[in-house]
Amino acid sequence: MEIALAPRPEIAQQHGFVHAGAVSAIADTAAGYAALGMMPAGRGVLTTEFKINLLAPAAGERIVARGKVVKAGRTLTLAQTEVLAENDGKERLVALLTATLMAIEGREGIVD
C-alpha cells in the first residue's frame, strides 16, 4: 500500500522539512491499509503500537509511504513502512516504521 504527501508550509516544522507528525501519520496509514488488505471480510485493524525511526529530513517534491505486511496473524499483524522523499526522480529513505495491528470484528475498513 502506498500513501503520498505533497510537502506544504502547513505541515512543515521550523526548518522547513515535513514535520515528523505528518511523516508518522502517512507511515501508520500505509501500514494499516497493508494489514487491512490481509483481513477477511467483516474484520478491520487498529494500530496497537508503532515505532518510527526518522533517518533523514523529509524534504522533496513528494513524500511516499510504502507499507507491507511482515507477518499476518489471526489477532495481531506486524507491518512495516518505508517512507521515501522523492526529488528529481530519485528516492531517499527518510523513515522506517514498524507497527503491530490488532484485528477487530465488525469494523470492515473503508478503502477507496
C-alpha angles and dihedrals in degrees: 000000000000129000121183132199129194110217113242134170091251091067098038126109124224095285095049097256121127106274118255089237091061092044090050092048095055091041092052091045093052091049090048095052091046089054092044089056089063095052125099119240114292095027128103135180137237125193110244096182142345139187122205128194112203103209104173139358111288100237129139145088091290136006114217128193117199115192128195136173115248095184129356119205134177093257107011130037126192115213135176132203130197114204115205133187113220118210128161091348093306128111127216124189109240103165143011122204128192116193139183114210128192123219114233129193125235096016106100109184126245112239123179 
